[in-house]
Amino acid sequence: MTENKHVDRTTRRPDCVTEIRMGNSILVVSGFFKQNATDTAADKMARVLEAETATQKPSF
């Protein structure tokens, strides 16, 4: 039999959590940053929104 290797990691809380409702289900996404990161969740979301805005075409 294959031996399962258990990785002992320090339990820590996620840096950001997003809940998205899809019909009768709720999708929960947890995000973790590198421990020495200087960006915040707000910084990362701002970059995502800027990139999304840049790719959208104007509707005339």
PDBQT receptor file of N, H, CA, C and O in Angstrom, charges set to zero:
ATOM      1  N   MET A   1       0.828  -1.186   0.000  1.00  0.00    +0.000 N 
ATOM      2  CA  MET A   1       0.000   0.000   0.000  1.00  0.00    +0.000 C 
ATOM      3  C   MET A   1       0.871   1.249   0.000  1.00  0.00    +0.000 C 
ATOM      4  O   MET A   1       2.004   1.249   0.482  1.00  0.00    +0.000 OA
ATOM      5  N   THR A   2       0.310   2.293  -0.549  1.00  0.00    +0.000 N 
ATOM      6  H   THR A   2      -0.610   2.292  -0.941  1.00  0.00    +0.000 HD
ATOM      7  CA  THR A   2       1.017   3.564  -0.566  1.00  0.00    +0.000 C 
ATOM      8  C   THR A   2       0.870   4.240   0.782  1.00  0.00    +0.000 C 
ATOM      9  O   THR A   2      -0.226   4.332   1.334  1.00  0.00    +0.000 OA
ATOM     10  N   GLU A   3       1.974   4.706   1.294  1.00  0.00    +0.000 N 
ATOM     11  H   GLU A   3       2.865   4.632   0.846  1.00  0.00    +0.000 HD
ATOM     12  CA  GLU A   3       1.936   5.394   2.583  1.00  0.00    +0.000 C 
ATOM     13  C   GLU A   3       1.565   6.850   2.370  1.00  0.00    +0.000 C 
ATOM     14  O   GLU A   3       2.195   7.536   1.565  1.00  0.00    +0.000 OA
ATOM     15  N   ASN A   4       0.551   7.333   3.077  1.00  0.00    +0.000 N 
ATOM     16  H   ASN A   4       0.039   6.776   3.731  1.00  0.00    +0.000 HD
ATOM     17  CA  ASN A   4       0.142   8.735   2.980  1.00  0.00    +0.000 C 
ATOM     18  C   ASN A   4       1.091   9.588   3.792  1.00  0.00    +0.000 C 
ATOM     19  O   ASN A   4       1.328   9.323   4.971  1.00  0.00    +0.000 OA
ATOM     20  N   LYS A   5       1.630  10.610   3.162  1.00  0.00    +0.000 N 
ATOM     21  H   LYS A   5       1.438  10.826   2.205  1.00  0.00    +0.000 HD
ATOM     22  CA  LYS A   5       2.513  11.527   3.868  1.00  0.00    +0.000 C 
ATOM     23  C   LYS A   5       1.694  12.721   4.334  1.00  0.00    +0.000 C 
ATOM     24  O   LYS A   5       1.051  13.393   3.527  1.00  0.00    +0.000 OA
ATOM     25  N   HIS A   6       1.719  12.979   5.604  1.00  0.00    +0.000 N 
ATOM     26  H   HIS A   6       2.242  12.433   6.259  1.00  0.00    +0.000 HD
ATOM     27  CA  HIS A   6       0.986  14.110   6.165  1.00  0.00    +0.000 C 
ATOM     28  C   HIS A   6       1.930  15.295   6.283  1.00  0.00    +0.000 C 
ATOM     29  O   HIS A   6       2.974  15.207   6.929  1.00  0.00    +0.000 OA
ATOM     30  N   VAL A   7       1.561  16.386   5.664  1.00  0.00    +0.000 N 
ATOM     31  H   VAL A   7       0.713  16.457   5.139  1.00  0.00    +0.000 HD
ATOM     32  CA  VAL A   7       2.373  17.600   5.743  1.00  0.00    +0.000 C 
ATOM     33  C   VAL A   7       1.870  18.418   6.916  1.00  0.00    +0.000 C 
ATOM     34  O   VAL A   7       0.711  18.834   6.938  1.00  0.00    +0.000 OA
ATOM     35  N   ASP A   8       2.716  18.644   7.867  1.00  0.00    +0.000 N 
ATOM     36  H   ASP A   8       3.657  18.306   7.849  1.00  0.00    +0.000 HD
ATOM     37  CA  ASP A   8       2.332  19.406   9.055  1.00  0.00    +0.000 C 
ATOM     38  C   ASP A   8       2.555  20.889   8.774  1.00  0.00    +0.000 C 
ATOM     39  O   ASP A   8       3.694  21.352   8.730  1.00  0.00    +0.000 OA
ATOM     40  N   ARG A   9       1.477  21.624   8.585  1.00  0.00    +0.000 N 
ATOM     41  H   ARG A   9       0.551  21.247   8.620  1.00  0.00    +0.000 HD
ATOM     42  CA  ARG A   9       1.559  23.055   8.313  1.00  0.00    +0.000 C 
ATOM     43  C   ARG A   9       0.889  23.818   9.443  1.00  0.00    +0.000 C 
ATOM     44  O   ARG A   9      -0.077  23.342  10.041  1.00  0.00    +0.000 OA
ATOM     45  N   THR A  10       1.395  24.974   9.723  1.00  0.00    +0.000 N 
ATOM     46  H   THR A  10       2.179  25.360   9.237  1.00  0.00    +0.000 HD
ATOM     47  CA  THR A  10       0.781  25.823  10.727  1.00  0.00    +0.000 C 
ATOM     48  C   THR A  10      -0.549  26.330  10.184  1.00  0.00    +0.000 C 
ATOM     49  O   THR A  10      -0.597  26.881   9.084  1.00  0.00    +0.000 OA
ATOM     50  N   THR A  11      -1.608  26.152  10.927  1.00  0.00    +0.000 N 
ATOM     51  H   THR A  11      -1.568  25.704  11.821  1.00  0.00    +0.000 HD
ATOM     52  CA  THR A  11      -2.925  26.601  10.499  1.00  0.00    +0.000 C 
ATOM     53  C   THR A  11      -2.993  28.115  10.621  1.00  0.00    +0.000 C 
ATOM     54  O   THR A  11      -2.683  28.684  11.667  1.00  0.00    +0.000 OA
ATOM     55  N   ARG A  12      -3.401  28.754   9.536  1.00  0.00    +0.000 N 
ATOM     56  H   ARG A  12      -3.652  28.291   8.686  1.00  0.00    +0.000 HD
ATOM     57  CA  ARG A  12      -3.573  30.203   9.579  1.00  0.00    +0.000 C 
ATOM     58  C   ARG A  12      -4.859  30.558   8.859  1.00  0.00    +0.000 C 
ATOM     59  O   ARG A  12      -5.339  29.812   8.007  1.00  0.00    +0.000 OA
ATOM     60  N   ARG A  13      -5.397  31.689   9.210  1.00  0.00    +0.000 N 
ATOM     61  H   ARG A  13      -5.007  32.295   9.902  1.00  0.00    +0.000 HD
ATOM     62  CA  ARG A  13      -6.645  32.138   8.600  1.00  0.00    +0.000 C 
ATOM     63  C   ARG A  13      -6.355  32.703   7.218  1.00  0.00    +0.000 C 
ATOM     64  O   ARG A  13      -5.276  33.248   6.988  1.00  0.00    +0.000 OA
ATOM     65  N   PRO A  14      -7.318  32.579   6.284  1.00  0.00    +0.000 N 
ATOM     66  CA  PRO A  14      -7.112  33.151   4.950  1.00  0.00    +0.000 C 
ATOM     67  C   PRO A  14      -7.024  34.671   5.014  1.00  0.00    +0.000 C 
ATOM     68  O   PRO A  14      -7.603  35.303   5.898  1.00  0.00    +0.000 OA
ATOM     69  N   ASP A  15      -6.287  35.250   4.059  1.00  0.00    +0.000 N 
ATOM     70  H   ASP A  15      -5.817  34.736   3.341  1.00  0.00    +0.000 HD
ATOM     71  CA  ASP A  15      -6.145  36.701   4.002  1.00  0.00    +0.000 C 
ATOM     72  C   ASP A  15      -7.389  37.368   3.442  1.00  0.00    +0.000 C 
ATOM     73  O   ASP A  15      -7.683  38.515   3.780  1.00  0.00    +0.000 OA
ATOM     74  N   CYS A  16      -8.128  36.661   2.585  1.00  0.00    +0.000 N 
ATOM     75  H   CYS A  16      -7.890  35.729   2.310  1.00  0.00    +0.000 HD
ATOM     76  CA  CYS A  16      -9.389  37.188   2.072  1.00  0.00    +0.000 C 
ATOM     77  C   CYS A  16     -10.323  36.022   1.770  1.00  0.00    +0.000 C 
ATOM     78  O   CYS A  16      -9.877  34.943   1.377  1.00  0.00    +0.000 OA
ATOM     79  N   VAL A  17     -11.611  36.247   1.955  1.00  0.00    +0.000 N 
ATOM     80  H   VAL A  17     -11.972  37.123   2.274  1.00  0.00    +0.000 HD
ATOM     81  CA  VAL A  17     -12.627  35.229   1.698  1.00  0.00    +0.000 C 
ATOM     82  C   VAL A  17     -13.738  35.882   0.894  1.00  0.00    +0.000 C 
ATOM     83  O   VAL A  17     -14.223  36.956   1.250  1.00  0.00    +0.000 OA
ATOM     84  N   THR A  18     -14.141  35.229  -0.197  1.00  0.00    +0.000 N 
ATOM     85  H   THR A  18     -13.746  34.357  -0.487  1.00  0.00    +0.000 HD
ATOM     86  CA  THR A  18     -15.230  35.722  -1.036  1.00  0.00    +0.000 C 
ATOM     87  C   THR A  18     -16.297  34.652  -1.119  1.00  0.00    +0.000 C 
ATOM     88  O   THR A  18     -15.993  33.480  -1.341  1.00  0.00    +0.000 OA
ATOM     89  N   GLU A  19     -17.549  35.049  -0.941  1.00  0.00    +0.000 N 
ATOM     90  H   GLU A  19     -17.796  36.001  -0.761  1.00  0.00    +0.000 HD
ATOM     91  CA  GLU A  19     -18.669  34.123  -1.069  1.00  0.00    +0.000 C 
ATOM     92  C   GLU A  19     -19.496  34.536  -2.279  1.00  0.00    +0.000 C 
ATOM     93  O   GLU A  19     -19.868  35.702  -2.416  1.00  0.00    +0.000 OA
ATOM     94  N   ILE A  20     -19.781  33.576  -3.155  1.00  0.00    +0.000 N 
ATOM     95  H   ILE A  20     -19.479  32.629  -3.044  1.00  0.00    +0.000 HD
ATOM     96  CA  ILE A  20     -20.555  33.835  -4.367  1.00  0.00    +0.000 C 
ATOM     97  C   ILE A  20     -21.748  32.882  -4.377  1.00  0.00    +0.000 C 
ATOM     98  O   ILE A  20     -21.580  31.667  -4.273  1.00  0.00    +0.000 OA
ATOM     99  N   ARG A  21     -22.948  33.438  -4.502  1.00  0.00    +0.000 N 
ATOM    100  H   ARG A  21     -23.084  34.425  -4.586  1.00  0.00    +0.000 HD
ATOM    101  CA  ARG A  21     -24.145  32.611  -4.553  1.00  0.00    +0.000 C 
ATOM    102  C   ARG A  21     -24.402  32.185  -5.996  1.00  0.00    +0.000 C 
ATOM    103  O   ARG A  21     -24.460  33.027  -6.891  1.00  0.00    +0.000 OA
ATOM    104  N   MET A  22     -24.555  30.888  -6.223  1.00  0.00    +0.000 N 
ATOM    105  H   MET A  22     -24.507  30.204  -5.495  1.00  0.00    +0.000 HD
ATOM    106  CA  MET A  22     -24.863  30.331  -7.546  1.00  0.00    +0.000 C 
ATOM    107  C   MET A  22     -26.089  29.440  -7.385  1.00  0.00    +0.000 C 
ATOM    108  O   MET A  22     -25.975  28.274  -7.004  1.00  0.00    +0.000 OA
ATOM    109  N   GLY A  23     -27.263  29.997  -7.677  1.00  0.00    +0.000 N 
ATOM    110  H   GLY A  23     -27.355  30.944  -7.987  1.00  0.00    +0.000 HD
ATOM    111  CA  GLY A  23     -28.498  29.232  -7.487  1.00  0.00    +0.000 C 
ATOM    112  C   GLY A  23     -28.721  29.000  -6.008  1.00  0.00    +0.000 C 
ATOM    113  O   GLY A  23     -28.772  29.943  -5.219  1.00  0.00    +0.000 OA
ATOM    114  N   ASN A  24     -28.854  27.721  -5.636  1.00  0.00    +0.000 N 
ATOM    115  H   ASN A  24     -28.812  26.955  -6.277  1.00  0.00    +0.000 HD
ATOM    116  CA  ASN A  24     -29.062  27.367  -4.223  1.00  0.00    +0.000 C 
ATOM    117  C   ASN A  24     -27.758  27.065  -3.500  1.00  0.00    +0.000 C 
ATOM    118  O   ASN A  24     -27.775  26.673  -2.333  1.00  0.00    +0.000 OA
ATOM    119  N   SER A  25     -26.635  27.242  -4.174  1.00  0.00    +0.000 N 
ATOM    120  H   SER A  25     -26.621  27.560  -5.122  1.00  0.00    +0.000 HD
ATOM    121  CA  SER A  25     -25.335  26.931  -3.582  1.00  0.00    +0.000 C 
ATOM    122  C   SER A  25     -24.553  28.211  -3.316  1.00  0.00    +0.000 C 
ATOM    123  O   SER A  25     -24.765  29.235  -3.966  1.00  0.00    +0.000 OA
ATOM    124  N   ILE A  26     -23.663  28.131  -2.367  1.00  0.00    +0.000 N 
ATOM    125  H   ILE A  26     -23.491  27.299  -1.840  1.00  0.00    +0.000 HD
ATOM    126  CA  ILE A  26     -22.758  29.245  -2.085  1.00  0.00    +0.000 C 
ATOM    127  C   ILE A  26     -21.335  28.737  -2.271  1.00  0.00    +0.000 C 
ATOM    128  O   ILE A  26     -20.915  27.780  -1.621  1.00  0.00    +0.000 OA
ATOM    129  N   LEU A  27     -20.597  29.389  -3.168  1.00  0.00    +0.000 N 
ATOM    130  H   LEU A  27     -20.938  30.167  -3.696  1.00  0.00    +0.000 HD
ATOM    131  CA  LEU A  27     -19.205  29.059  -3.422  1.00  0.00    +0.000 C 
ATOM    132  C   LEU A  27     -18.336  29.958  -2.544  1.00  0.00    +0.000 C 
ATOM    133  O   LEU A  27     -18.447  31.182  -2.600  1.00  0.00    +0.000 OA
ATOM    134  N   VAL A  28     -17.479  29.353  -1.740  1.00  0.00    +0.000 N 
ATOM    135  H   VAL A  28     -17.388  28.358  -1.694  1.00  0.00    +0.000 HD
ATOM    136  CA  VAL A  28     -16.606  30.104  -0.852  1.00  0.00    +0.000 C 
ATOM    137  C   VAL A  28     -15.172  29.949  -1.349  1.00  0.00    +0.000 C 
ATOM    138  O   VAL A  28     -14.657  28.836  -1.455  1.00  0.00    +0.000 OA
ATOM    139  N   VAL A  29     -14.538  31.076  -1.652  1.00  0.00    +0.000 N 
ATOM    140  H   VAL A  29     -14.956  31.980  -1.566  1.00  0.00    +0.000 HD
ATOM    141  CA  VAL A  29     -13.162  31.075  -2.140  1.00  0.00    +0.000 C 
ATOM    142  C   VAL A  29     -12.287  31.765  -1.107  1.00  0.00    +0.000 C 
ATOM    143  O   VAL A  29     -12.534  32.915  -0.745  1.00  0.00    +0.000 OA
ATOM    144  N   SER A  30     -11.270  31.067  -0.636  1.00  0.00    +0.000 N 
ATOM    145  H   SER A  30     -11.069  30.133  -0.930  1.00  0.00    +0.000 HD
ATOM    146  CA  SER A  30     -10.334  31.623   0.341  1.00  0.00    +0.000 C 
ATOM    147  C   SER A  30      -9.026  31.942  -0.359  1.00  0.00    +0.000 C 
ATOM    148  O   SER A  30      -8.533  31.151  -1.163  1.00  0.00    +0.000 OA
ATOM    149  N   GLY A  31      -8.471  33.096  -0.053  1.00  0.00    +0.000 N 
ATOM    150  H   GLY A  31      -8.873  33.739   0.599  1.00  0.00    +0.000 HD
ATOM    151  CA  GLY A  31      -7.217  33.500  -0.672  1.00  0.00    +0.000 C 
ATOM    152  C   GLY A  31      -6.122  33.692   0.361  1.00  0.00    +0.000 C 
ATOM    153  O   GLY A  31      -6.346  34.219   1.451  1.00  0.00    +0.000 OA
ATOM    154  N   PHE A  32      -4.943  33.250  -0.011  1.00  0.00    +0.000 N 
ATOM    155  H   PHE A  32      -4.761  32.821  -0.896  1.00  0.00    +0.000 HD
ATOM    156  CA  PHE A  32      -3.784  33.409   0.861  1.00  0.00    +0.000 C 
ATOM    157  C   PHE A  32      -2.706  34.164   0.105  1.00  0.00    +0.000 C 
ATOM    158  O   PHE A  32      -2.481  33.896  -1.075  1.00  0.00    +0.000 OA
ATOM    159  N   PHE A  33      -2.041  35.097   0.755  1.00  0.00    +0.000 N 
ATOM    160  H   PHE A  33      -2.224  35.315   1.713  1.00  0.00    +0.000 HD
ATOM    161  CA  PHE A  33      -0.906  35.803   0.188  1.00  0.00    +0.000 C 
ATOM    162  C   PHE A  33       0.358  35.174   0.760  1.00  0.00    +0.000 C 
ATOM    163  O   PHE A  33       0.326  34.518   1.801  1.00  0.00    +0.000 OA
ATOM    164  N   LYS A  34       1.461  35.383   0.067  1.00  0.00    +0.000 N 
ATOM    165  H   LYS A  34       1.486  35.916  -0.778  1.00  0.00    +0.000 HD
ATOM    166  CA  LYS A  34       2.738  34.959   0.633  1.00  0.00    +0.000 C 
ATOM    167  C   LYS A  34       2.951  35.727   1.926  1.00  0.00    +0.000 C 
ATOM    168  O   LYS A  34       2.547  36.884   2.039  1.00  0.00    +0.000 OA
ATOM    169  N   GLN A  35       3.568  35.103   2.877  1.00  0.00    +0.000 N 
ATOM    170  H   GLN A  35       3.896  34.163   2.785  1.00  0.00    +0.000 HD
ATOM    171  CA  GLN A  35       3.691  35.733   4.193  1.00  0.00    +0.000 C 
ATOM    172  C   GLN A  35       4.541  36.999   4.177  1.00  0.00    +0.000 C 
ATOM    173  O   GLN A  35       4.393  37.842   5.062  1.00  0.00    +0.000 OA
ATOM    174  N   ASN A  36       5.420  37.152   3.202  1.00  0.00    +0.000 N 
ATOM    175  H   ASN A  36       5.540  36.468   2.483  1.00  0.00    +0.000 HD
ATOM    176  CA  ASN A  36       6.233  38.363   3.149  1.00  0.00    +0.000 C 
ATOM    177  C   ASN A  36       5.730  39.346   2.089  1.00  0.00    +0.000 C 
ATOM    178  O   ASN A  36       6.449  40.270   1.709  1.00  0.00    +0.000 OA
ATOM    179  N   ALA A  37       4.489  39.148   1.608  1.00  0.00    +0.000 N 
ATOM    180  H   ALA A  37       3.905  38.397   1.917  1.00  0.00    +0.000 HD
ATOM    181  CA  ALA A  37       3.922  40.025   0.576  1.00  0.00    +0.000 C 
ATOM    182  C   ALA A  37       3.583  41.392   1.155  1.00  0.00    +0.000 C 
ATOM    183  O   ALA A  37       3.242  41.520   2.331  1.00  0.00    +0.000 OA
ATOM    184  N   THR A  38       3.683  42.412   0.303  1.00  0.00    +0.000 N 
ATOM    185  H   THR A  38       3.959  42.308  -0.653  1.00  0.00    +0.000 HD
ATOM    186  CA  THR A  38       3.349  43.764   0.750  1.00  0.00    +0.000 C 
ATOM    187  C   THR A  38       2.020  44.240   0.165  1.00  0.00    +0.000 C 
ATOM    188  O   THR A  38       1.479  45.247   0.622  1.00  0.00    +0.000 OA
ATOM    189  N   ASP A  39       1.479  43.532  -0.843  1.00  0.00    +0.000 N 
ATOM    190  H   ASP A  39       1.919  42.714  -1.214  1.00  0.00    +0.000 HD
ATOM    191  CA  ASP A  39       0.186  43.897  -1.429  1.00  0.00    +0.000 C 
ATOM    192  C   ASP A  39      -0.950  43.513  -0.487  1.00  0.00    +0.000 C 
ATOM    193  O   ASP A  39      -0.858  42.534   0.253  1.00  0.00    +0.000 OA
ATOM    194  N   THR A  40      -2.013  44.297  -0.528  1.00  0.00    +0.000 N 
ATOM    195  H   THR A  40      -2.087  45.092  -1.129  1.00  0.00    +0.000 HD
ATOM    196  CA  THR A  40      -3.210  43.974   0.238  1.00  0.00    +0.000 C 
ATOM    197  C   THR A  40      -4.254  43.409  -0.708  1.00  0.00    +0.000 C 
ATOM    198  O   THR A  40      -4.076  43.447  -1.925  1.00  0.00    +0.000 OA
ATOM    199  N   ALA A  41      -5.337  42.888  -0.162  1.00  0.00    +0.000 N 
ATOM    200  H   ALA A  41      -5.482  42.857   0.827  1.00  0.00    +0.000 HD
ATOM    201  CA  ALA A  41      -6.430  42.377  -0.988  1.00  0.00    +0.000 C 
ATOM    202  C   ALA A  41      -6.998  43.504  -1.841  1.00  0.00    +0.000 C 
ATOM    203  O   ALA A  41      -7.371  43.275  -2.991  1.00  0.00    +0.000 OA
ATOM    204  N   ALA A  42      -7.070  44.709  -1.302  1.00  0.00    +0.000 N 
ATOM    205  H   ALA A  42      -6.767  44.895  -0.367  1.00  0.00    +0.000 HD
ATOM    206  CA  ALA A  42      -7.589  45.862  -2.050  1.00  0.00    +0.000 C 
ATOM    207  C   ALA A  42      -6.686  46.199  -3.231  1.00  0.00    +0.000 C 
ATOM    208  O   ALA A  42      -7.179  46.535  -4.307  1.00  0.00    +0.000 OA
ATOM    209  N   ASP A  43      -5.372  46.112  -3.044  1.00  0.00    +0.000 N 
ATOM    210  H   ASP A  43      -4.971  45.839  -2.170  1.00  0.00    +0.000 HD
ATOM    211  CA  ASP A  43      -4.429  46.364  -4.142  1.00  0.00    +0.000 C 
ATOM    212  C   ASP A  43      -4.631  45.358  -5.275  1.00  0.00    +0.000 C 
ATOM    213  O   ASP A  43      -4.668  45.733  -6.447  1.00  0.00    +0.000 OA
ATOM    214  N   LYS A  44      -4.760  44.089  -4.920  1.00  0.00    +0.000 N 
ATOM    215  H   LYS A  44      -4.730  43.785  -3.968  1.00  0.00    +0.000 HD
ATOM    216  CA  LYS A  44      -4.926  43.043  -5.932  1.00  0.00    +0.000 C 
ATOM    217  C   LYS A  44      -6.264  43.206  -6.664  1.00  0.00    +0.000 C 
ATOM    218  O   LYS A  44      -6.322  43.037  -7.882  1.00  0.00    +0.000 OA
ATOM    219  N   MET A  45      -7.336  43.531  -5.936  1.00  0.00    +0.000 N 
ATOM    220  H   MET A  45      -7.289  43.669  -4.947  1.00  0.00    +0.000 HD
ATOM    221  CA  MET A  45      -8.641  43.701  -6.563  1.00  0.00    +0.000 C 
ATOM    222  C   MET A  45      -8.633  44.908  -7.486  1.00  0.00    +0.000 C 
ATOM    223  O   MET A  45      -9.247  44.869  -8.553  1.00  0.00    +0.000 OA
ATOM    224  N   ALA A  46      -7.956  45.970  -7.102  1.00  0.00    +0.000 N 
ATOM    225  H   ALA A  46      -7.457  46.002  -6.235  1.00  0.00    +0.000 HD
ATOM    226  CA  ALA A  46      -7.871  47.159  -7.957  1.00  0.00    +0.000 C 
ATOM    227  C   ALA A  46      -7.196  46.817  -9.282  1.00  0.00    +0.000 C 
ATOM    228  O   ALA A  46      -7.630  47.284 -10.335  1.00  0.00    +0.000 OA
ATOM    229  N   ARG A  47      -6.136  46.005  -9.241  1.00  0.00    +0.000 N 
ATOM    230  H   ARG A  47      -5.783  45.626  -8.385  1.00  0.00    +0.000 HD
ATOM    231  CA  ARG A  47      -5.464  45.597 -10.481  1.00  0.00    +0.000 C 
ATOM    232  C   ARG A  47      -6.372  44.733 -11.352  1.00  0.00    +0.000 C 
ATOM    233  O   ARG A  47      -6.368  44.864 -12.576  1.00  0.00    +0.000 OA
ATOM    234  N   VAL A  48      -7.151  43.852 -10.724  1.00  0.00    +0.000 N 
ATOM    235  H   VAL A  48      -7.154  43.746  -9.729  1.00  0.00    +0.000 HD
ATOM    236  CA  VAL A  48      -8.084  43.007 -11.479  1.00  0.00    +0.000 C 
ATOM    237  C   VAL A  48      -9.134  43.873 -12.166  1.00  0.00    +0.000 C 
ATOM    238  O   VAL A  48      -9.440  43.657 -13.339  1.00  0.00    +0.000 OA
ATOM    239  N   LEU A  49      -9.687  44.848 -11.452  1.00  0.00    +0.000 N 
ATOM    240  H   LEU A  49      -9.439  45.023 -10.500  1.00  0.00    +0.000 HD
ATOM    241  CA  LEU A  49     -10.715  45.713 -12.029  1.00  0.00    +0.000 C 
ATOM    242  C   LEU A  49     -10.147  46.583 -13.148  1.00  0.00    +0.000 C 
ATOM    243  O   LEU A  49     -10.818  46.801 -14.157  1.00  0.00    +0.000 OA
ATOM    244  N   GLU A  50      -8.926  47.080 -12.986  1.00  0.00    +0.000 N 
ATOM    245  H   GLU A  50      -8.381  46.902 -12.166  1.00  0.00    +0.000 HD
ATOM    246  CA  GLU A  50      -8.286  47.869 -14.040  1.00  0.00    +0.000 C 
ATOM    247  C   GLU A  50      -8.083  47.031 -15.298  1.00  0.00    +0.000 C 
ATOM    248  O   GLU A  50      -8.342  47.501 -16.406  1.00  0.00    +0.000 OA
ATOM    249  N   ALA A  51      -7.623  45.799 -15.135  1.00  0.00    +0.000 N 
ATOM    250  H   ALA A  51      -7.413  45.416 -14.235  1.00  0.00    +0.000 HD
ATOM    251  CA  ALA A  51      -7.403  44.915 -16.282  1.00  0.00    +0.000 C 
ATOM    252  C   ALA A  51      -8.725  44.577 -16.965  1.00  0.00    +0.000 C 
ATOM    253  O   ALA A  51      -8.789  44.521 -18.193  1.00  0.00    +0.000 OA
ATOM    254  N   GLU A  52      -9.770  44.354 -16.191  1.00  0.00    +0.000 N 
ATOM    255  H   GLU A  52      -9.718  44.400 -15.193  1.00  0.00    +0.000 HD
ATOM    256  CA  GLU A  52     -11.079  44.035 -16.758  1.00  0.00    +0.000 C 
ATOM    257  C   GLU A  52     -11.637  45.226 -17.526  1.00  0.00    +0.000 C 
ATOM    258  O   GLU A  52     -12.191  45.053 -18.612  1.00  0.00    +0.000 OA
ATOM    259  N   THR A  53     -11.501  46.423 -16.984  1.00  0.00    +0.000 N 
ATOM    260  H   THR A  53     -11.051  46.563 -16.102  1.00  0.00    +0.000 HD
ATOM    261  CA  THR A  53     -11.974  47.632 -17.643  1.00  0.00    +0.000 C 
ATOM    262  C   THR A  53     -11.226  47.871 -18.945  1.00  0.00    +0.000 C 
ATOM    263  O   THR A  53     -11.824  48.301 -19.932  1.00  0.00    +0.000 OA
ATOM    264  N   ALA A  54      -9.941  47.600 -18.959  1.00  0.00    +0.000 N 
ATOM    265  H   ALA A  54      -9.456  47.250 -18.158  1.00  0.00    +0.000 HD
ATOM    266  CA  ALA A  54      -9.119  47.826 -20.155  1.00  0.00    +0.000 C 
ATOM    267  C   ALA A  54      -9.502  46.888 -21.298  1.00  0.00    +0.000 C 
ATOM    268  O   ALA A  54      -9.283  47.223 -22.462  1.00  0.00    +0.000 OA
ATOM    269  N   THR A  55     -10.061  45.734 -20.993  1.00  0.00    +0.000 N 
ATOM    270  H   THR A  55     -10.239  45.462 -20.047  1.00  0.00    +0.000 HD
ATOM    271  CA  THR A  55     -10.397  44.764 -22.046  1.00  0.00    +0.000 C 
ATOM    272  C   THR A  55     -11.823  44.921 -22.572  1.00  0.00    +0.000 C 
ATOM    273  O   THR A  55     -12.172  44.327 -23.592  1.00  0.00    +0.000 OA
ATOM    274  N   GLN A  56     -12.643  45.708 -21.894  1.00  0.00    +0.000 N 
ATOM    275  H   GLN A  56     -12.360  46.191 -21.065  1.00  0.00    +0.000 HD
ATOM    276  CA  GLN A  56     -14.034  45.872 -22.332  1.00  0.00    +0.000 C 
ATOM    277  C   GLN A  56     -14.133  46.890 -23.458  1.00  0.00    +0.000 C 
ATOM    278  O   GLN A  56     -13.457  47.919 -23.454  1.00  0.00    +0.000 OA
ATOM    279  N   LYS A  57     -14.990  46.579 -24.419  1.00  0.00    +0.000 N 
ATOM    280  H   LYS A  57     -15.539  45.743 -24.422  1.00  0.00    +0.000 HD
ATOM    281  CA  LYS A  57     -15.219  47.480 -25.546  1.00  0.00    +0.000 C 
ATOM    282  C   LYS A  57     -16.372  48.412 -25.223  1.00  0.00    +0.000 C 
ATOM    283  O   LYS A  57     -17.350  47.979 -24.613  1.00  0.00    +0.000 OA
ATOM    284  N   PRO A  58     -16.290  49.676 -25.612  1.00  0.00    +0.000 N 
ATOM    285  CA  PRO A  58     -17.415  50.587 -25.368  1.00  0.00    +0.000 C 
ATOM    286  C   PRO A  58     -18.610  50.184 -26.228  1.00  0.00    +0.000 C 
ATOM    287  O   PRO A  58     -18.441  49.800 -27.386  1.00  0.00    +0.000 OA
ATOM    288  N   SER A  59     -19.800  50.269 -25.673  1.00  0.00    +0.000 N 
ATOM    289  H   SER A  59     -19.936  50.581 -24.733  1.00  0.00    +0.000 HD
ATOM    290  CA  SER A  59     -21.011  49.949 -26.444  1.00  0.00    +0.000 C 
ATOM    291  C   SER A  59     -21.702  51.237 -26.844  1.00  0.00    +0.000 C 
ATOM    292  O   SER A  59     -22.195  51.979 -25.995  1.00  0.00    +0.000 OA
ATOM    293  N   PHE A  60     -21.736  51.495 -28.135  1.00  0.00    +0.000 N 
ATOM    294  H   PHE A  60     -21.335  50.891 -28.824  1.00  0.00    +0.000 HD
ATOM    295  CA  PHE A  60     -22.342  52.716 -28.669  1.00  0.00    +0.000 C 
ATOM    296  C   PHE A  60     -23.644  52.396 -29.325  1.00  0.00    +0.000 C 
ATOM    297  O   PHE A  60     -24.313  53.292 -29.839  1.00  0.00    +0.000 OA
TER     298      PHE A  60
